[in-house]
């Protein structure tokens, strides 16, 4: 007897094997498939006939993958290579700039040490970003991941703007203190960026066992 859910699962595996590994495109394609199945069923076809016609309308896995690549401009593999390179190069550039400012400005040894710690934390989290998915929970919903990524960052940016514009002028800090304060303000953005990337990677990686 034909099992529709089993057929859809096998269809997903075929799409994954063809190279469509990201959860978002797979979810979108499955949604279109189910809608097409329902539409075919209204014409009096049984589940198997509806599924076969719907799958045929969407297209063969490799053809669908090629269309996604044309629309996206770059492949998922290319995108992943870019981000891995970014998480190696950017921490180095950021660390060099921070260290230059910390060594150039006049400040106490304790204050300078605090700046070194903030710089190391930011670089450490960014360097660990490609592997953070191993330690983060799997969040399948793309919308939920976006909320988890954007809301904390926006909240921190708002708090940072309030602090810089309203609180900092009242403190009358020295140049050295300003340098360290700004380095500490930037550190959480690096941490949140690394965690956000890790959540996306955790969602992407969960499709890979099906391709083995």
Residue pairs with C-beta under 8 A, 6 or more apart in sequence:
2 46
2 47
2 48
2 51
4 37
4 47
4 48
4 51
7 48
7 51
8 30
8 33
8 34
8 51
11 33
11 55
12 26
12 30
12 210
13 210
13 211
14 61
15 26
15 29
15 61
15 64
15 65
16 26
16 207
16 210
16 211
17 61
17 211
18 61
18 62
18 64
18 65
19 62
19 65
19 75
19 76
20 26
20 29
20 61
20 64
20 65
20 68
21 76
21 204
21 207
21 208
21 211
22 76
22 204
22 207
23 140
23 142
23 203
23 204
23 206
23 207
24 142
25 68
26 207
27 142
29 58
29 64
32 58
33 54
33 55
33 58
36 53
36 54
36 57
36 58
37 47
37 50
37 51
37 54
38 50
39 54
40 49
40 50
40 53
40 54
41 47
41 50
45 53
58 64
59 67
69 75
74 82
76 204
83 129
83 130
83 197
84 130
87 126
87 127
87 129
87 130
87 194
87 197
88 127
90 126
91 122
91 123
91 126
91 127
91 190
92 123
94 119
94 122
94 123
94 126
94 186
94 190
95 119
95 122
95 123
98 115
98 118
98 119
98 122
98 183
99 116
99 119
101 115
101 179
101 183
102 112
102 115
102 116
102 119
102 179
102 180
102 183
103 112
105 175
105 176
105 179
106 174
106 175
106 176
107 115
107 174
107 176
107 177
107 179
107 180
108 176
111 176
111 177
111 180
112 176
112 180
114 180
114 184
115 179
115 180
115 183
115 184
118 180
118 183
118 184
118 186
118 187
119 183
119 187
121 187
121 190
121 191
122 183
122 186
122 187
122 190
122 191
123 190
125 190
125 191
125 194
125 195
126 190
126 193
126 194
128 194
129 193
129 194
129 197
129 198
130 197
130 201
132 194
132 195
132 197
132 198
132 201
133 198
133 199
133 201
133 202
133 204
133 205
135 198
136 195
136 198
136 199
136 202
137 202
138 202
138 203
138 206
139 145
139 148
139 199
139 202
139 203
140 203
140 206
142 203
145 196
145 199
145 200
145 203
148 196
148 199
149 192
149 195
149 196
149 199
152 192
153 189
153 192
153 193
153 196
156 188
156 189
156 192
157 189
160 185
163 185
164 185
168 178
168 181
171 177
173 181
